[in-house]
């Protein structure tokens, strides 16, 4: 079986790092209910840098279904709310992210 991996690279302002880690420590586990989801790791940089959210999926289609699901909104609503509040206050959002996706070719 070919597996699919999505890595979300998260850049947090220094003042937001503790909040970001708290969001994951108290996460909704909505992704765990998604068909095709295998596993996820949240990686914290040892120094300044990006957090990595590494999710493993049975297929790219399963991952895409997650990103357009109600569970995705549920799993991200607190972080999205923090970003919305910053924008409404005329501030730069405290975090940003970018996805890269990969096909696993060897274990």
PADO-984064 format. One record per residue (C-alpha): y, z, x; residue number from 1; residue in one letter. Coordinates in Angstrom, 3 decimals. Each point is the difference from the previous one (the first is absolute). Layout:
BEGIN
<atom <Y; Z; X>; NUM; A>;
...
! end
This chain:
BEGIN
<atom <0.000; 0.000; 0.000>; 1; X>;
<atom <3.425; -0.917; 1.314>; 2; X>;
<atom <2.419; 2.865; -0.286>; 3; X>;
<atom <3.730; -0.183; -0.334>; 4; X>;
<atom <2.568; 2.352; 1.552>; 5; X>;
<atom <3.637; 0.443; -0.951>; 6; X>;
<atom <2.321; 1.881; 2.321>; 7; X>;
<atom <3.313; 1.233; -1.314>; 8; X>;
<atom <2.467; 0.681; 2.810>; 9; X>;
<atom <2.387; 2.741; -1.175>; 10; X>;
<atom <3.261; 0.693; 1.780>; 11; X>;
<atom <1.525; 3.376; -0.976>; 12; X>;
<atom <3.388; 1.393; 0.866>; 13; X>;
<atom <-0.442; 3.186; 2.048>; 14; X>;
<atom <1.282; 2.198; -2.843>; 15; X>;
<atom <-2.582; -1.512; -2.384>; 16; X>;
<atom <-3.151; 0.379; 2.115>; 17; X>;
<atom <-0.928; 3.438; -1.358>; 18; X>;
<atom <0.495; -1.203; -3.584>; 19; X>;
<atom <-2.105; -3.117; 0.674>; 20; X>;
<atom <-2.858; 2.087; 1.366>; 21; X>;
<atom <0.262; 2.358; -2.972>; 22; X>;
<atom <-0.270; -2.950; -2.395>; 23; X>;
<atom <-3.311; -0.993; 1.568>; 24; X>;
<atom <-1.265; 3.588; 0.174>; 25; X>;
<atom <0.483; 0.249; -3.772>; 26; X>;
<atom <-0.815; -3.605; -0.906>; 27; X>;
<atom <-1.301; -0.974; -3.431>; 28; X>;
<atom <-3.209; -1.604; 1.373>; 29; X>;
<atom <0.626; -2.913; -2.384>; 30; X>;
<atom <-1.262; -2.500; 2.582>; 31; X>;
<atom <-3.361; 1.801; 0.028>; 32; X>;
<atom <-0.654; -1.200; -3.563>; 33; X>;
<atom <0.483; -3.682; 0.821>; 34; X>;
<atom <-3.031; -2.316; -0.042>; 35; X>;
<atom <-0.658; -1.325; 3.488>; 36; X>;
<atom <1.815; 2.827; 1.803>; 37; X>;
<atom <-2.011; 1.383; 2.931>; 38; X>;
<atom <2.122; 2.374; 2.069>; 39; X>;
<atom <3.498; 0.786; 1.239>; 40; X>;
<atom <1.512; 1.671; 3.049>; 41; X>;
<atom <3.587; 1.152; 0.442>; 42; X>;
<atom <0.931; -0.070; 3.678>; 43; X>;
<atom <2.940; 1.978; 1.373>; 44; X>;
<atom <1.625; -1.176; 3.220>; 45; X>;
<atom <-0.173; 2.430; 2.926>; 46; X>;
<atom <3.610; -0.767; 0.822>; 47; X>;
<atom <2.708; -1.746; -1.988>; 48; X>;
<atom <-1.315; -3.122; -1.645>; 49; X>;
<atom <-1.682; -1.352; -3.071>; 50; X>;
<atom <-2.567; 1.686; -2.168>; 51; X>;
<atom <-2.982; -2.212; -0.751>; 52; X>;
<atom <-1.771; 0.034; -3.336>; 53; X>;
<atom <-3.325; -1.753; 0.570>; 54; X>;
<atom <-1.963; -0.849; -3.138>; 55; X>;
<atom <-3.451; -1.574; -0.042>; 56; X>;
<atom <-1.116; -2.208; -2.861>; 57; X>;
<atom <-3.058; -1.979; -1.034>; 58; X>;
<atom <2.177; -3.104; -0.374>; 59; X>;
<atom <3.539; -1.328; 0.076>; 60; X>;
<atom <-0.171; -0.426; -3.781>; 61; X>;
<atom <-0.724; 3.732; -0.405>; 62; X>;
<atom <3.036; 0.822; 2.155>; 63; X>;
<atom <2.222; -2.397; -1.951>; 64; X>;
<atom <-1.183; 1.563; -3.271>; 65; X>;
<atom <1.103; 3.399; 1.365>; 66; X>;
<atom <3.505; -1.207; 0.864>; 67; X>;
<atom <0.606; -1.201; -3.561>; 68; X>;
<atom <-1.698; 2.895; -1.811>; 69; X>;
<atom <1.325; 2.996; -1.945>; 70; X>;
<atom <-1.815; 2.132; 2.597>; 71; X>;
<atom <2.207; -1.500; 2.726>; 72; X>;
<atom <3.124; 1.072; -1.905>; 73; X>;
<atom <-1.505; 3.454; -0.583>; 74; X>;
<atom <-0.895; 0.388; 3.667>; 75; X>;
<atom <3.458; -0.990; 1.231>; 76; X>;
<atom <2.342; 1.290; -2.703>; 77; X>;
<atom <1.362; 2.997; 1.947>; 78; X>;
<atom <0.794; -2.094; 3.077>; 79; X>;
<atom <1.495; -2.753; -2.163>; 80; X>;
<atom <2.134; 2.646; -1.712>; 81; X>;
<atom <1.300; 1.262; 3.370>; 82; X>;
<atom <0.978; -3.562; 0.924>; 83; X>;
<atom <1.675; -0.567; -3.376>; 84; X>;
<atom <2.035; 3.216; 0.321>; 85; X>;
<atom <1.193; -0.951; 3.492>; 86; X>;
<atom <1.091; -3.446; -1.177>; 87; X>;
<atom <1.814; 1.425; -3.025>; 88; X>;
<atom <1.848; 2.372; 2.346>; 89; X>;
<atom <1.021; -2.976; 2.143>; 90; X>;
<atom <-2.249; 1.130; 2.849>; 91; X>;
<atom <-2.563; -1.846; 2.074>; 92; X>;
<atom <-3.525; 0.609; -1.340>; 93; X>;
<atom <-1.738; 2.748; 2.030>; 94; X>;
<atom <-3.033; -2.194; 0.650>; 95; X>;
<atom <-1.029; -3.622; 0.086>; 96; X>;
<atom <-3.351; -1.712; 0.212>; 97; X>;
<atom <-1.697; -3.255; 0.810>; 98; X>;
<atom <-3.588; -1.068; -0.590>; 99; X>;
<atom <-2.310; -1.949; 2.226>; 100; X>;
<atom <-3.493; -0.909; -1.101>; 101; X>;
<atom <-3.160; -0.629; 1.976>; 102; X>;
<atom <-3.567; -1.131; -0.433>; 103; X>;
<atom <-2.534; 2.174; 1.825>; 104; X>;
<atom <-2.057; -2.186; 2.347>; 105; X>;
<atom <-1.825; 2.729; 1.955>; 106; X>;
<atom <-0.775; 3.718; -0.299>; 107; X>;
! end
